[in-house]
Amino acid sequence: MIRDLRGFSVLLIAALTLTSSLVQAEEPDDQYLHICDMMQDADTLKATGQPDAARAKYQQTQKALLDFRKKYPTWNTKVVNYRLASVTEKIASAAAPTAPETNAPASSETPESKSSSTSSASGQVKLLDAGAEPKKVLRFHPKAGDKQTLSIAVKMSLEMKVAQMEAQAVKLPTINITEEATVKSIAPNGDIAYDAEIRDMSCADDPSANPQVVEAMKSAFAGLKGITGSGTVSERGLNKNVDLKPPSGINPQSKQFVDQICESLTNLKFPLPEEAVGPGARWEYKTVNKSQGIAIDETSTYKLRSIEGDRISMTSAIAQSAANQKVQSPGMPGVKMDLSKMTGKGTGDSTSDLGHVLPMDGTMVLHSESAMAMSMAGQKQAMAIKVDMDIRLGSK
């Protein structure tokens, strides 16, 4: 699915979209009790299998709380802040891990069955150091019919600060993904056509994670098993296109997550330099990754640690930054965001076989910090978000 750090900028955006929705939180006497009743109504909607209605009610509760706090700024601030934090978690569980489907052109396909496709963004590979002798030209060369299975475990934690509230930590359960890839054909120019399937997607039980978030994620992931797709990647690992077909009957919320998976699949491989290289070689890849309305400048640097036949071992580092920009996330209709700062950095370590489509194993860590202002229902809130991710890859 993802061979280097670039693909996880998509997961970072997913986390950003998720944590942005946490701003919707809760809050003298009769008015406060009325707001508590609203939250109970939302709980009932959620318990009876109406997640969309529950989320709308939670958001209504959040707005009432914000209005309440603005009107009565000295009324039992600890209680109000506690209620705000509580509804924040509830909205997170209602929204995680996906967001509503975006508008799309008219089509004979239903929104649930419509496939997700994307083409790779243009990027530039620059050799920084050719390394030591012996040198060789590195190219991916799997054979038609080759099949591989990869397991991916993603651990993610978030810290969010809204306005003058204390920073809140949100720990998400580990996400486990099993992907299978089959090489369909090899073109004369070396392009590799492949089919892919998400055989399993689940989240682990974690007593330290919010149980409502865990259950919401389990429910959503259950409908994502069986996602199939296809794509083409060059012999140098530069992605040309990828197309994903969601399973039949998928709901609109899960469809948005499929779109995010589609974006991450465009980073199936790391890019290889044109020139011959040897141990110690270094090269960089610069690109702009746009996801969920945010454009991120990325520079990935790779170092070749060793070459043994077709097996290569390497390390990677990524630097991310985003300029000031207005963001309209499809995951948060009616909410406007002004991004003022976004920086990220990460490192990776992997072993790959040039004769296969997927990596053999790897570990990656990524840290990002963002600052923004959100406008919703005429109210503006400042937000600061920190995201940490730990990813483990392994062949099965």
N, C-alpha and C positions, 0 to 999 in steps of 0.2 A: 504493500500500500504506500508506505512512505519510507524512502531510503535515507533521507537526511533531514536537517532541521527546517528546511523551507516549508514543508507541508504543515508544520505545526503552527505557522502563523494563522492558518485557518481556524485551528482549534482555539488559538488565542482570541481571534475575533469572535468565535462562538462564546467564549468565556466572557468577553467584553460585552456582548449583547445580553448575555444572561445576567451579569452583575449590574448592568445598567437598569434592568427591569427591577432590581432590588430597591430602587429609590422609592417605590410605591409602598409606604409603610403606615403605622397606626397612632392613637392618642388617648368643664366643671360640672359635675354631677349628672343632671339629667341628659345633657348633651353627650357627655362622655359615655354614659350607659347606652344611649342610642347608638353610638358608634360601635360599642361592644356587641350590640345586637346585630349590627350589620355584618360584623366579622363572623358571628355564629351562623348567620344565614349563608355566608360564603363557605364555611366549613361543611354545612349540610349539603350544599350543591356539589362540593367536591366528593363527599362521601357517597353520594348517589350517582356518581359517574357522569357529572356534567362539568368537566374541567374548564371549558371556555367560559361558561356562565360564572363559575367560581372565581376564575381569574378576574373577570370584569367586576365582580362584587368586591374582591380584595382591592382592586384598583380604586373603586368608589370609596371604600373604607379609608384607603390611604389618603385620598384627596380630602376627605372629611377631617382626618387627623391633622393634616398639614394646615387646613383652614383653622382648626381648633387651636393649634399651637400658636398660630399667628395672632389670633384674637385674644388668647389667654396665655401669654408667654411665661407667666410666673406660676401657673397652676400645676402643682404636683409634677414637676418636670421629670423626676425619676420614673414615675408611673407612665407618663406619656412616652418617654424614650423607650421604656421596656415594651410598651404596646407597639411602638413603631418597629422595634427590632423583631418582635414576634410576627407581625404581618409581613415584614421583609422576608423572613424565612418561608412563610406560606406562599408568597408570590414567587419566590425562587422555585419552590417545589411545583407550582402550577406552570411555570414557564420552562423549567429545565427539562430536557436539554435543548429544546428546539423552539422555534418561533413560527408564527403564522406564515402561510404561503404567500409569496409575493405575487403581484399582478402579472399576468402573462398574456401575450397576444391570443386572440381567439383561435381555437383549434378544435378539430374533431375529437381529440383525445380529452379524457376527463382530467381534472387537476391531479387526481390520485394516480393515474396511470402514465401521465406525461413524463418522458425521460428527462434527465438532466445532462446537459453536455456543455463542454467548455474547451477552448483551445488555449494552449500554453502562451503565457505572456512572453514577449521577446526579452532576451537577456544577453549578456555579453560574458564570454569566458575569456579570461586573461591569464596566461602563464606567468608566474612570478619567479619561479626557480625550477629548472628542468631536473634537478636532483643528481644523484650519483650514477655512475655506470654499474651494471649494464642498464641501458634504457630500452624501452619498447613502446610502441604505439598501443594504447589501451582502447579497446572497443568491446561492446557487449555483443555476444554472438550465441544466443540460445538457439535451440533447434525446434522446429515446428513439432508440436505435440508435447513438449516439455511441460510438466505440471509441478507447481510448488505450493506449499501452504505456509503461511506466516502468522505467528501470534503477536499481538500488540497489546501491551498493558500501559494505560495512561493514568497517572496519578496527578491530580490538580488541586491546588488550594488557592483561595482568593482572599484578599483583604480589601475592604471597601470603607471609605469614609465619606459620609454625606453631610454637607454643610458643617454645622458645629457639633454634630453627633460624634461619639467616640468611634474609632475604627472598629469594624466588625469583621471577624474572620469566618469564612465559609469553607468548610472542607467537603469536597465531593468524593463519593466512593470511587474506587478504581474502576476504570472502564476497560473491559477486555474485548478484543476484536480478533476474530479468526478470519483470515482472507486466503482465498485460493486463486491462483493465477495460472492460466494455460496459454501457451504460445500458439497462436493460430497459424501464422505464416511469417516468412522473412522475405522482404522485397529485395530486388537486385541492388538497390542502394543501401541496404542494411537496415532499413526501417523494420521495426518489430511490431506486428499486430498481435494483440493479446485479448483474451477474455478474462474477466475477473468476477468473483462472487464473494460476498460477505457471508460466510458460512454461519457465523455466530457473532452476536453482539450482546453483551450483558454488563452489569455492574456488580461488583463483589459486595457481600454483606460487610458492613463496617460500622461497629458500635459507636465509633467516634464521629460518624457523619450524621447529618440530620435525617432521621428516619423517613420523614415525608419526602425529602429530596430523593432518597434511595428508592422508595416505592414508585415515585413518579418516573424516575429514570428506568426502572425495571419494566414498567408498563409500556413506556415508549419504545424501548429497545426490543421488546418482544415482537413488535410489528416490523422490525427492520431486518430480521433474518431473511436471507434469500435475495438480497439486493444483487442484481447482476449488472454487468457492464462490459464495455470493450474500449480499447484505446490503441493508440499508436505512439511509439517512442523511437527516436533515432538510435543508431548504433553508438552514439556518443552520450546517450542518456537524456537528450533534450526532448521533452514531451511535445507532441504535435496536437493531440486531441484525446479526449476521454468522454465517454457517454455512459451514463448509468440509468438503468431501468428499475424503478421502485417495484416492490412486490405488489400484487393486486390488492386493492382494498386499503392501501395505506392512507392514514388520515393526513389532513393538510399540515398539521404541526410537525409530524414526522417527515413529511415531504421536504420541509425546509432543511431539516438535518441531513437528508439525502443530498441536497444541493451542496451543503458544506463538505460532505464526504467527497462529492464529485470534485470540488476544488482541491482537496488534499490529494486526490489521486493524480492530479496533474504533476505532482512531484514524486512520481513513482521511482525515479532514479536520480542520482546526482550527476551533474554534467561532467564529462571528461574533456580534457584539453585536446586540441588538434595535434599537437606535437608529441613526439616520443618523450617519455619521462622515466625516471628511475627513483629508487628509494630517497626520501627526503624532498621530493618534488612538491611544489606548492602552486596552487592556482586559485583564482577567485571568480565568483559568478555574481554579477549585479543584475538586479531586476526590480520591477515594481509590482507588488502583489496587491490587487484590489479585491477586497472581500467584505460583504455586508456593508458596503458604502464607505469603507475606509481604505485609502490608498497608503500603502506602507512601502517605503524604500528599504531594500534588503541587500546586504552584501554578505555572501557566504564565502569563507576561505577554507580550502581543503589542503591537507598535508598527507602525502603518501608515505605510510610507515614502512610497508614491506610489500614485495611481490614474490609469490611462489607459484609459478605457472599461471593459472587463471585466477588464483586466489589473491585478493588484495586486501590489505588492512590499512585503514586510514582514520584520521581525526578531522573534525570539522568545527568551525566556529561561525557564528552568525551575529550580525549587528543589524538592528532594525530601528527605524525612526519614521515618524509621520509628522508632516508639517501641519500648521493650523488649518483646519478645514471644517466645513459644516457637514454633518453626517445625518442621513435619513435612513435608519436601519429598517429593512423590511420586517424585522422581528419585533419592532416596536412602533406600530402605526400610531400617529398622533403625537409622537414624542420627537422633539428636535434636539439634536446634540451639536455643540460646538467643541470640537476637540482642540485643546490648546497644547497638549504635549503627549507624545507616546514614544517611549524608547524601550528597546529590548536587547537582550544578549543571551547567547546560549553556546553550549559546546556539545559535541557528539563524538562517538567512538564506534566504528563498525567494521565488520568483516564481510566481504562480498565475493561472489564467484562470477566472473565475467560471462560464464556460460549459462547463467540463470537470470531470470527477470527480477526476482526479489532478493533482498539481502539475506545473509545467513544468520547474523545476529547484530545487535547494536544497543547502545544506551545513549540517552540524550537528556539534557536538562535545559530549561529555558526560563528566564525571568523577565517580566515586563512591567513597566509602570506607566500609567496613563492619568491624565488630568483633563477634565471636561466640565462643561456646564450643560445641564439638561433643562429644557423648557417643556412643561406639560400643563395643560389647562390654565395657562396664563401665569404659572409659577415657575421660577427659575431656581435650580439647585446646583451647587457646585459639588463635584464628585472627584475622588481620587481612588484609583484602583491599582492593586498590585496582584500579579498572577505568577504563580510558580508551577511548572510542570516537570514531571519526571517520566520519561518514556523508556520502555524496555521492548526490544524486538527479538524474536527468536524463531528459527525454522522448526517445523513440526514434522 
